[in-house]
């Protein structure tokens, strides 16, 4: 196990699991029903995902792990920003603009996050290829949520020109 004392504390993971349950519950509305676009709130969820993802990473990050994390982050952001077709924007009541986030991105993030927690508990202090792959997937999906938010904001600005 790694050397961070707050990560070795099982209460830390209990809080993370509770936070994941809250995120899954609140994500239901933005994935299934849609949520009104508010630019100020649009980036809160990706920032929470970034915090959670970085908090779970191993305390001893190798150079290979760091490179895979950086490549995963940039790749995830670019994929979601330029190919955000799973994210839908639509005009609702009172000409308000709503969006539905991609369930694929959220599912990828939650599975890679839970997988990374599981790997943390079964691994020793050394970095394994499985950890590197899960770190890559975790940061890629995390930055996909950030890219998706930028995509939503870009499309929101375009739609606002037609409404006004």
C-alpha positions as CSV (number, residue, x, y, z in Angstrom):
1,X,0.0,0.0,0.0
2,X,1.2,3.5,-0.5
3,X,2.6,5.8,2.1
4,X,-0.1,8.6,2.3
5,X,-1.6,8.4,5.7
6,X,-5.0,9.8,4.7
7,X,-5.2,7.3,1.9
8,X,-4.4,4.4,4.2
9,X,-7.3,5.5,6.4
10,X,-10.4,3.4,5.5
11,X,-12.7,6.4,6.5
12,X,-11.2,8.3,3.5
13,X,-12.6,5.6,1.2
14,X,-16.0,5.6,3.0
15,X,-16.3,9.3,2.3
16,X,-15.2,8.7,-1.3
17,X,-17.9,5.9,-1.7
18,X,-20.5,8.2,-0.2
19,X,-19.5,11.0,-2.6
20,X,-19.7,8.6,-5.5
21,X,-23.2,7.6,-4.5
22,X,-24.1,11.3,-4.4
23,X,-22.5,11.9,-7.8
24,X,-24.3,8.9,-9.4
25,X,-27.7,10.1,-8.0
26,X,-27.1,13.7,-9.1
27,X,-25.8,12.6,-12.5
28,X,-29.1,10.8,-13.2
29,X,-30.7,14.2,-13.9
30,X,-28.0,15.4,-16.2
31,X,-27.8,12.1,-18.1
32,X,-31.4,11.0,-18.4
33,X,-33.6,14.1,-17.9
34,X,-31.3,16.9,-18.9
35,X,-30.1,19.9,-16.9
36,X,-30.4,23.6,-17.6
37,X,-27.2,25.1,-18.8
38,X,-25.7,27.5,-16.3
39,X,-22.1,28.4,-17.3
40,X,-21.1,29.0,-13.7
41,X,-22.2,25.4,-12.7
42,X,-21.1,23.6,-15.8
43,X,-17.5,23.0,-14.7
44,X,-18.2,22.0,-11.0
45,X,-18.7,18.3,-11.7
46,X,-15.4,18.0,-13.8
47,X,-13.5,19.7,-11.0
48,X,-14.9,17.3,-8.5
49,X,-13.9,14.4,-10.7
50,X,-10.4,15.8,-11.1
51,X,-10.1,16.2,-7.3
52,X,-11.3,12.6,-6.7
53,X,-9.1,11.2,-9.5
54,X,-6.0,12.9,-8.3
55,X,-6.7,11.9,-4.7
56,X,-6.8,8.2,-5.5
57,X,-3.6,8.1,-7.5
58,X,-0.7,6.3,-6.1
59,X,1.7,8.1,-3.8
60,X,4.7,6.8,-5.7
61,X,4.2,7.9,-9.3
62,X,6.8,6.6,-11.8
63,X,7.8,8.5,-14.9
64,X,5.9,6.0,-17.1
65,X,2.8,6.5,-14.9
66,X,3.2,10.3,-15.2
67,X,3.5,10.1,-18.9
68,X,0.4,7.9,-19.3
69,X,-1.5,10.2,-17.0
70,X,-0.6,13.3,-19.1
71,X,-1.3,11.5,-22.4
72,X,-4.6,10.2,-21.0
73,X,-5.6,13.7,-19.8
74,X,-4.9,15.4,-23.1
75,X,-6.5,12.6,-25.1
76,X,-9.6,12.6,-23.0
77,X,-10.1,16.3,-23.2
78,X,-9.6,16.4,-27.0
79,X,-11.9,13.5,-27.6
80,X,-14.7,15.0,-25.6
81,X,-14.2,18.5,-26.9
82,X,-14.1,17.7,-30.6
83,X,-16.3,14.6,-30.7
84,X,-19.0,15.4,-28.1
85,X,-21.9,14.1,-30.2
86,X,-23.2,12.0,-27.2
87,X,-23.8,15.2,-25.4
88,X,-27.2,16.7,-26.4
89,X,-28.3,20.3,-26.2
90,X,-31.9,21.3,-26.6
91,X,-34.2,24.2,-26.0
92,X,-36.8,23.7,-23.3
93,X,-39.4,25.8,-21.6
94,X,-39.1,29.6,-21.8
95,X,-36.3,29.2,-24.4
96,X,-34.0,27.8,-21.7
97,X,-31.1,25.7,-23.0
98,X,-30.7,22.2,-21.5
99,X,-28.1,19.5,-21.9
100,X,-27.8,15.8,-21.4
101,X,-24.3,14.5,-20.6
102,X,-22.9,11.4,-22.2
103,X,-23.6,8.2,-20.2
104,X,-20.6,6.6,-21.8
105,X,-18.2,9.1,-20.3
106,X,-19.7,8.9,-16.8
107,X,-19.8,5.1,-16.9
108,X,-16.1,5.0,-18.0
109,X,-15.2,7.3,-15.2
110,X,-17.0,5.5,-12.5
111,X,-15.7,2.1,-13.6
112,X,-12.1,3.3,-13.8
113,X,-12.4,5.1,-10.5
114,X,-13.8,2.0,-8.7
115,X,-11.2,-0.2,-10.5
116,X,-8.4,2.1,-9.4
117,X,-9.6,1.9,-5.7
118,X,-9.7,-1.9,-6.0
119,X,-6.2,-2.0,-7.5
120,X,-5.0,0.2,-4.7
121,X,-6.1,-2.2,-2.1
122,X,-4.6,-5.3,-3.7
123,X,-1.3,-3.8,-4.9
124,X,1.9,-3.4,-3.0
125,X,4.1,-0.2,-3.0
126,X,5.5,-0.9,-6.5
127,X,3.7,0.5,-9.6
128,X,2.3,-2.2,-11.9
129,X,1.1,-2.0,-15.5
130,X,-2.4,-2.5,-14.3
131,X,-2.2,0.6,-12.2
132,X,-0.7,2.5,-15.1
133,X,-3.5,1.4,-17.4
134,X,-6.2,2.3,-14.8
135,X,-4.5,5.6,-14.1
136,X,-4.6,6.4,-17.8
137,X,-8.2,5.4,-18.2
138,X,-9.2,7.3,-15.0
139,X,-7.5,10.6,-16.1
140,X,-8.7,10.2,-19.6
141,X,-12.3,9.8,-18.6
142,X,-11.9,12.6,-16.0
143,X,-10.7,15.0,-18.6
144,X,-13.4,13.8,-21.0
145,X,-15.9,15.3,-18.5
146,X,-13.9,18.5,-18.6
147,X,-13.8,18.5,-22.4
148,X,-17.5,17.7,-22.5
149,X,-18.2,20.8,-20.4
150,X,-16.2,23.0,-22.8
151,X,-18.1,21.4,-25.7
152,X,-21.5,22.1,-23.9
153,X,-20.4,25.7,-23.3
154,X,-19.3,26.1,-26.9
155,X,-22.6,24.8,-28.2
156,X,-24.5,26.9,-25.6
157,X,-22.9,30.1,-26.9
158,X,-23.9,29.2,-30.5
159,X,-27.5,28.4,-29.5
160,X,-27.7,31.7,-27.5
161,X,-27.1,33.6,-30.7
162,X,-30.2,32.0,-32.3
163,X,-32.4,32.6,-29.2
164,X,-31.5,36.2,-28.7
